[in-house]
């Protein structure tokens, strides 16, 4: 290998000398032609110097021309490769996210990486656009429904033939639908603040068992009205977390259990330390959730039973907010349920 490198080096030197010699020879013939035409013959030393400099200059021009030629070819080739990528980026900028480039190219370098990146970006943007459109459609539907009820019953109230009982019934419906709109607006603002991280996250140490017990006591009128049996077992646990945010989680979970547990049912709550985490379990004897729906209960606006949920005034955002808050605390929330038997929600939060 060493001798081959030496031979290649010697061959390169020989080729360079030969090239320069030929250029100087060409310069010699060129200057000789000029001298013959002009009749002016400089001293021999000056002629040699002129021929050498002119030969080097001619060599430089030839090398420069060859380099420019191949450079233009390379740029043209690169532009041919990057052309489809640039066109795809322009289409994406105009809102066309269905762009896909052929990634079966014979290139494992920069071009192949760019093609894969553009395809990935277009796919993710397309998914985000679909989610945005679905979100707008769902919000519009959720807002339109109570507005239709309010408008219809407000028109009905204009009838002078209504008796006081009917009038009060219609007014109660209008008030309920207005409260539903207000709750929907509050939940949307809360989700937007959590998504944009505009909501202040202020963890501080406090007693988690006391917080959950206070929520249970605050809900006493609801579970007493349905004669529900409340089995509460809360281990004394201190946590460092955002107290206001976690309070929303417990309110949502407990309200849902009360809402979907029939009269005379049972709700069990347990709070304990387990494997370095704080675990909260809420089990009820409610209507349950279908197996195919359990994977979607934390999605925004998802309702396992839309007709039943609408009658109970839900918006399908409470569990999505709870999931987001638990994520912010680096915890997990899950559900297990059997229809007509009951549902268990489990929340796990890091102890430290």
Protein Blocks (a to p, Z undefined) as FASTA:
>chain_A
ZZmmmmmmmmmmmmmmmmmmmmmmmmmmmmmmmmmmnopacdfklmmmmmmmmmmmmmmm
mmmmmmmmmmmmmmmmmmmmmmmmmmmmmmmmnopakbccdfkbcbfblmlmmmmmmmmm
mmmmmmmmmmmmmmmmmmmmmmmmmmmmmmmmmmmmmpmkbcfklmmmmmmmmmmmmmmm
mmmmmmmmmmmmmmnomaccddddddfklmmmmmmmmmmmmmmmnopacddddddddddd
dfklmmmmmmmmmmmmmmmpcehiacddddddeehiacdddddfbebpafklmmmmmpgh
iafblmlmmmnopahlmmmmmmmmmmmnopacdddddehkbccddddddfZZ
